[in-house]
Amino acid sequence: MHRVISIYGRKIFSVALIFNALLTISCAIGLLWGFYVEHWTLYAPFLADGNLFWIAIAAAVINIFPAASVGKVHTGRLWFHHYVYGLFVLFLSLAWIVIFTSVSLLTLFFLNTSNLAVNVGRFLFLGGLTLLLDDLPDVHAITFKGLKWLKSRAHEAKEILHAAQIVLGVATLYLLITVTLSIATTPSWVTAANFIQMGTLLVTALTCFASVKRRTWHKLHR
């Protein structure tokens, strides 16, 4: 029983980390859209430059493999592979957005809105994409071979990736501090979106540091 709990606990934790990486990316995209298009001044005067939120995207992307590696356990499957459920949730999210919102699918993550229907659509989309990424090697032989090739390239660049994760972790921690200070000193920044932003940045930074400690990239095999 303890082994079963441990296995499923690791899988759930892994999926949660992948979801956080995608949520970090989506939050950063929204901020960068506001910075470039709507000319927002992001987290002034604490943030040196709004362009630095590209760091959050880079950190989240580099965290996806370590997050997925945590969940490399045999859980079996209930009727279908995980990616089938992921595709179903993705389809459900698209149907929800079309039916219950007037938002274009192309601008779904660019909008600054607290509309419940839009945010439910975003959540479902990210959830479906998370399940798809978690089971990506099983989608098709082409994706399996492609991921194997990427893994081989990552093995060759393991020292660079290890160092990059240290730098990105520290930089993400800096972003977290700027958001926290802005919320603490500027009432207009006290929003649910910014608290979510803080949470995603914290988990992203901790994932970077945990991956560095575990030397995840050094454990890769061709």
Steps between C-alpha positions, in 0.01 A plus 500: 500500500782739590669425167180575307456831682864587431469420128180697447626779724807542278288498186259762637792713620665473158181603317456792742854622423438479125174691544685765703758537222224557245320740734825694550539530123139615452527761778828632357349518151214711633739739674727529198198571278401780736858626507544509122149579375329687783822660629467381858770595746553166667560494875673839513728607652620155609522326161789631292338419163176331392697296245638300791178300511637304207713342772190351660408340166852359455505366857160335456601339169823359641304367800259287294742210452605482868132522599409216265793288621362511856191313380680222314321224686281215380138583583336303224212663319125519539364399157718748309842664504520833686537690173152387392353665808719802431365532146145462634550778756660721232196445276271571796684824576473618139128417493451683832678811371302507176164442670529699823734786409549747218878473521709407198703184552803686367481761777395273785816555706555863401193635679512664840162391632338356811209357299422159651407331172824612333713386793323162515581461131864586566517254789352217293732575207810494722374186675453319170839613374658379826358149456614499138856603589515247782434219254656653187740209424201267456308725260680374189824337391605833350463684831685217676792525258496879515514502879774239495701725267444799730608290798821411318572867427423590862745233614772667295414842649440381857758735655350800321145403598605442862663846516206661319257358753698656785497841332131475406407392851674801653351735238150359560547558871581864417175526302312354795651761732401785267140376479484455879637849569259653249201331663621609843543867401246562223129435576409480130726197461313307771309268267430128476704489177807636676467254787482220243804656334687486830408138552607388153831685523572350842436145379698565180802625696481210747473251212816648347691469826369148568603389151847645554531321834386170344738559206217404268679591179809297600286188542390504137599207281515498125 
